[in-house]
Structure formats: C-alpha cells, structure tokens
Amino acid sequence: MKVIVMGGGIIGVTTAWYLAEAGHEVTIVERREETGLETSFQNGALLAPGHSQAWASPSAPIMLLKSLFEIDPALRFRLRTELSYWRWGLAFLRNCTSEHYRANTLRTLRVMMYGVAELHALRERTGIAYDGNDNGILYLFRTEESFAKGIAAWSLLKEHGLPLETADRQRCAVIEPALRGSLDKIGGGLFAPADGAGDALLFTRNLAKLCTAKGVTIRLGTAITAIRCEGNRVTSIATDKGELVGDSFVLALGLESPRLARPIGIELPIYPIKGYTATVSTEGYADAPTVGIIEEDNLVAFARLGNRLRIGGKAEFAGYDKSYTPRQFRGVFKVAEDLFPRGGDYEHPTYYACLRPVTPGGPPILGPTRYRNLHLNVGHGAAGWTEACGVSRAVVDLILGRKPEIDMEGLTLSAS
Ligand SMILES: Cc1cc2nc3c(=O)[nH]c(=O)nc-3n(C[C@H](O)[C@H](O)[C@H](O)COP(=O)(O)OP(=O)(O)OC[C@H]3O[C@@H](n4cnc5c(N)ncnc54)[C@H](O)[C@@H]3O)c2cc1C
C-alpha cells in the first residue's frame, strides 16, 4: 500500500516509521526544509505521563479569568476576536466539569503511558539516540499547602497505574541532589520514576534517517495546499510541487491540520496555546538537575538533555503569533535561578517559542474520518513528544485494520 503522511513533525515521522516497519511504501510531505522545525523543534523535552491532568478542569475558568489581571502569569488568558477561538473556548468550558476532567485526564494518561512504553520498545529495536534519560520526573511544590493539594490531585493518576512516590523535602534532595541548597524553598514533591526526558527534535531527525533507510521518501520543501476527494475516498493531495496520489493518507500537520481539513468537511477543534523554552549549556555546572523537574506553583519545567538543560514554561492564548523577546523568559529564569542557582549557563540561552496544538478536552484526535482512506493523528497539545510513538502505533494499527493495543475510547473524531 502506498501511504502519504502529511507533515514531518514528530507525529508524522513516527507514523511513517510504523508504516514502513509494516512494509508499506511511505512518503512524508513537509513544507519546511527539514523535519521537526515547528512545534517539535524545541519543546519542554519531558516524557511526562505524570503530567497528564487535563487543562480543562473545574478550577480552570477562575484561574484563566484571574490571569487577565496578573502581570506575568504562567497561564495567560487573553480575549481574542477570531470565531475559531470562541468556538474552541466554549468547547473548552464544556469540558471543565469534574466528570469531563476525570475522563480526559485518564484518556491522556493512557495515551502517554503507552507512548513511553512504545518509545522504549522502538529504542530497544533500533538503538535510536535522542539525548534522553529515564531518570524520572519530580513534580515539585513550593509550599506545604500546594504540596497537599498536589497529593490530592495526583491521586487519580496513581490509582490508575502511574508509578508515583510522595517525597518530603529531604527525600526530594535525595532524588535530585541539585536541590540540596534549596530545601527551604520547597514544600515537597511527587516523584514519577518511570517518566523521563529527551530531545524531541533529535529523535525526529534520527528517526527520519531510519525511515529513509527503510525506503521512506521524505519530500521536504513541499507545501500541501489541498486534499482532493471523490465520494468517500481521498484521491490525492495538491502541493506547490504538483499532485501526489496514494492509497491511504494520514493528516499529521500539527496546528495546520484544521485549515487543510475544513474544505473537505472535517472540523478539527484545535487551537494554539503558546509556550516558551530556553536551552542552556550545563558544561562545567555540577549542580544542574539530572532528573526532570516540573515546578508546579509557577509551571516551570526542567529537562536534562546530555550536557544541556531545557527550561520551559507558560501557556498563553496568543493566536498564531510565535514571536518572543528575552523579556518574556524572565519568569521562567527567575524560578531556575532560585531553585538551581548553579544549574547552567543562564547568561547564554537559546530561546524559542512555539504553539501547542490543543484540543478542548486535552486528548489527541486519532484514526478514522468520513473518508475511508484518510486517518488523523492530530491535536497532541502539550504532550506530543510523550505520546508520539503510542499514538502513531495505534493509528497505523487502525489503518492496517488491526486492533490497537490501547482502548481508543474518547480518542477519535466522533468523540470530539
Ligand atoms: C512550549 C512547548 C513545550 C512542550 N513541551 C512538551 C513536553 O515537555 N513533552 C511533550 O510530550 N510534549 C511537549 N510539547 C508538545 C509537543 O511538542 C507537540 O505536541 C508536538 O511537537 C506536536 O507535533 P506535531 O508533529 O503534531 O506538530 P509539528 O511539529 O508542528 O509538525 C507539523 C508539521 O507539519 C508541517 N506542515 C504544516 N502545514 C503544512 C503544509 N501545508 N504542507 C506541508 N507541511 C506542513 C509543519 O511544517 C510541521 O513540520 C510542548 C509544546 C510546546 C509548544
């Protein structure tokens, strides 16, 4: 079977890999000059099933309203005029009940845990390198009060299979010795030993090379302009370099997916939520953290990638604007310097800002559409690196008529 995968981000490349492993003829179509240059370029780098809580929660509406009046909030809600924003926003609010929160969180947990398991299996088979570690993630709370709330909030994940250890201050410093000097600044932590970290871009690029070696064609610098259909089948895609035909098609265009799907009658509820990341060198810094850290009170994440430290944070409703200035990283670096004063070369960071492709409830949208030979692998929000291998394996199983290893309840377009 000849399959065309639209999009060369981490999701498109993993999808292509599983198709090629199953012996199919695969072409990836990517508009940029290389794979992984959009959201997958410099993300938070954490493999974090321990952070699968849905953003749409009973407390989210108040939190977002409050952010309208704060100066540099971790979550920044802004009123916007686009219709797609209001449509998405209303769907988000509908997902803020405790029932929806619970269901969406458990779906995301299921997909993220499967993602990490499949990533490890793929690594085992291929030996792929991605500056990764399996050192776990410490979810860190700054006060006794936020720690107590954290224990309550994380119990849902623990009850549903996430390995999790409650750690008092002293134990936090044993898990992450770089915290030794900051014990008076923390209330406690929750440690997920099976979580990890790794460079999503390096993984995407190295997997793209393995794909090429397996015969996958990667058409870079090729922008898709339309999806062509006849009846209930997709026949081809139009690109700026001509028409491409195939037997089967996968939509994995990240944030651009709704724009290409709308003209063929598929509405995808995906909206951008902006985040900021910085990478610093840890060369010569003995006190850089080696386990992943998410400081939960300010939502700042730390991921160790070999001799680099990725620091990320913030969630802003900024439309499709990806611009950034060093000023916007002040809050993130304030937390870094406070917790890990000798954690890396904070004077010379590499900055980046990118947009999470977020669905109103949180879980991705996977699998079948009204077109028999068009499948979706979209809407991975803040979890696409963690989910990539799991979602792509499941979508490929669906394309090939096999039953996915995970329950697909709530993960398909009909559920959105
Ligand atoms: C700040 C931030 C921090 C994050 N941190 C984490 C984290 O710690 N852990 C985690 O698991 N996830 C994290 N994520 C989420 C993760 O990065 C994303 O979910 C994931 O990268 C999405 O991958 P994708 O392949 O769907 O999208 P993309 O990487 O954006 O890929 C889509 C591709 O499609 C191409 N494309 C678009 N339109 C066209 C067209 N018309 N023709 C041809 N090609 C086209 C684009 O050029 C792009 O390469 C984070 C995201 C952000 C923004």
The ligand as an SDF file (V2000), in Angstrom:
LIG
                    3D

 53 58  0  0  0  0  0  0  0  0999 V2000
    6.3750   25.1890   24.6990 C   0  0  0  0  0  0  0  0  0  0  0  0
    6.0290   23.7450   24.4570 C   0  0  0  0  0  0  0  0  0  0  0  0
    6.5050   22.7840   25.3290 C   0  0  0  0  0  0  0  0  0  0  0  0
    6.1990   21.4310   25.1180 C   0  0  0  0  0  0  0  0  0  0  0  0
    6.7060   20.5090   25.9660 N   0  0  0  0  0  0  0  0  0  0  0  0
    6.4140   19.2100   25.8040 C   0  0  0  0  0  0  0  0  0  0  0  0
    6.9570   18.2330   26.6760 C   0  0  0  0  0  0  0  0  0  0  0  0
    7.7250   18.5390   27.5830 O   0  0  0  0  0  0  0  0  0  0  0  0
    6.5880   16.9410   26.4890 N   0  0  0  0  0  0  0  0  0  0  0  0
    5.7330   16.5630   25.4960 C   0  0  0  0  0  0  0  0  0  0  0  0
    5.3970   15.3840   25.4130 O   0  0  0  0  0  0  0  0  0  0  0  0
    5.2410   17.4600   24.6080 N   0  0  0  0  0  0  0  0  0  0  0  0
    5.5560   18.7690   24.7460 C   0  0  0  0  0  0  0  0  0  0  0  0
    5.0450   19.7050   23.8790 N   0  0  0  0  0  0  0  0  0  0  0  0
    4.1120   19.2770   22.8510 C   0  0  0  0  0  0  0  0  0  0  0  0
    4.7920   18.7360   21.5910 C   0  0  0  0  0  0  0  0  0  0  0  0
    5.9350   19.4970   21.2840 O   0  0  0  0  0  0  0  0  0  0  0  0
    3.7850   18.7770   20.4460 C   0  0  0  0  0  0  0  0  0  0  0  0
    2.5850   18.1420   20.8100 O   0  0  0  0  0  0  0  0  0  0  0  0
    4.3470   18.0620   19.2150 C   0  0  0  0  0  0  0  0  0  0  0  0
    5.5860   18.6370   18.8500 O   0  0  0  0  0  0  0  0  0  0  0  0
    3.3740   18.1600   18.0420 C   0  0  0  0  0  0  0  0  0  0  0  0
    3.9930   17.5010   16.9590 O   0  0  0  0  0  0  0  0  0  0  0  0
    3.3480   17.5330   15.5020 P   0  0  0  0  0  0  0  0  0  0  0  0
    4.1860   16.6850   14.6540 O   0  0  0  0  0  0  0  0  0  0  0  0
    1.8790   17.2630   15.5960 O   0  0  0  0  0  0  0  0  0  0  0  0
    3.4410   19.0720   15.0850 O   0  0  0  0  0  0  0  0  0  0  0  0
    4.6410   19.8500   14.3690 P   0  0  0  0  0  0  0  0  0  0  0  0
    5.9340   19.5410   14.9880 O   0  0  0  0  0  0  0  0  0  0  0  0
    4.2330   21.2790   14.3240 O   0  0  0  0  0  0  0  0  0  0  0  0
    4.6350   19.1960   12.9270 O   0  0  0  0  0  0  0  0  0  0  0  0
    3.7060   19.5200   11.9300 C   0  0  0  0  0  0  0  0  0  0  0  0
    4.4880   19.6330   10.6350 C   0  0  0  0  0  0  0  0  0  0  0  0
    3.5900   19.8700    9.5630 O   0  0  0  0  0  0  0  0  0  0  0  0
    4.2130   20.7520    8.6800 C   0  0  0  0  0  0  0  0  0  0  0  0
    3.1900   21.4240    7.8860 N   0  0  0  0  0  0  0  0  0  0  0  0
    2.2220   22.2570    8.3150 C   0  0  0  0  0  0  0  0  0  0  0  0
    1.4670   22.6640    7.2960 N   0  0  0  0  0  0  0  0  0  0  0  0
    1.9460   22.0850    6.1820 C   0  0  0  0  0  0  0  0  0  0  0  0
    1.5650   22.0900    4.8260 C   0  0  0  0  0  0  0  0  0  0  0  0
    0.5260   22.8140    4.4080 N   0  0  0  0  0  0  0  0  0  0  0  0
    2.2770   21.3510    3.9550 N   0  0  0  0  0  0  0  0  0  0  0  0
    3.3310   20.5880    4.3630 C   0  0  0  0  0  0  0  0  0  0  0  0
    3.7370   20.5560    5.6480 N   0  0  0  0  0  0  0  0  0  0  0  0
    3.0560   21.2860    6.5480 C   0  0  0  0  0  0  0  0  0  0  0  0
    4.9580   21.7220    9.5800 C   0  0  0  0  0  0  0  0  0  0  0  0
    5.9830   22.4100    8.8950 O   0  0  0  0  0  0  0  0  0  0  0  0
    5.4650   20.8060   10.6720 C   0  0  0  0  0  0  0  0  0  0  0  0
    6.7730   20.3420   10.4310 O   0  0  0  0  0  0  0  0  0  0  0  0
    5.3540   21.0550   24.0470 C   0  0  0  0  0  0  0  0  0  0  0  0
    4.8780   22.0340   23.1620 C   0  0  0  0  0  0  0  0  0  0  0  0
    5.2140   23.3680   23.3480 C   0  0  0  0  0  0  0  0  0  0  0  0
    4.7170   24.3820   22.3930 C   0  0  0  0  0  0  0  0  0  0  0  0
  1  2  1  0
  2  3  1  0
  2 52  2  0
  3  4  2  0
  4  5  1  0
  4 50  1  0
  5  6  2  0
  6  7  1  0
  6 13  1  0
  7  8  2  0
  7  9  1  0
  9 10  1  0
 10 11  2  0
 10 12  1  0
 12 13  2  0
 13 14  1  0
 14 15  1  0
 14 50  1  0
 15 16  1  0
 16 17  1  0
 16 18  1  0
 18 19  1  0
 18 20  1  0
 20 21  1  0
 20 22  1  0
 22 23  1  0
 23 24  1  0
 24 25  2  0
 24 26  1  0
 24 27  1  0
 27 28  1  0
 28 29  2  0
 28 30  1  0
 28 31  1  0
 31 32  1  0
 32 33  1  0
 33 34  1  0
 33 48  1  0
 34 35  1  0
 35 36  1  0
 35 46  1  0
 36 37  1  0
 36 45  1  0
 37 38  2  0
 38 39  1  0
 39 40  1  0
 39 45  2  0
 40 41  1  0
 40 42  2  0
 42 43  1  0
 43 44  2  0
 44 45  1  0
 46 47  1  0
 46 48  1  0
 48 49  1  0
 50 51  2  0
 51 52  1  0
 52 53  1  0
M  END
$$$$
